[in-house]
């Protein structure tokens, strides 16, 4: 069975970039039941959490009450991955767009 992966995307007031990132993740060829996208929102004021919920309802959205910064924001996502027993966690910046085979290639490399 393929490993479970948490893909963690940290965002702050970056709805346009975040939606493009999530759209590219929706095209991954890795089995959908083996990965989850976790958006960690650092207290955006541009409606990011609501827009992510409505456009990508399968996405886990964690809303921080304040902008805790890059490292602490990513740590929130990593803690989620650890608590929920994922085999791997992948940190992505919200302005990243990925190739469809990206996760399949990364997991294959990690498993060798």
Secondary structure, DSSP 8 states (H G I E B T S, - for coil): ----EEEEEEESS-HHHHHHHHHHHTT--S-GGGEEEEEEE-S-SSSHHHHHHHH-TTSEEEE-SS---HHHHHHHHHHHHHHTT-SEEEEEETT----TTHHHHHHHHHH-
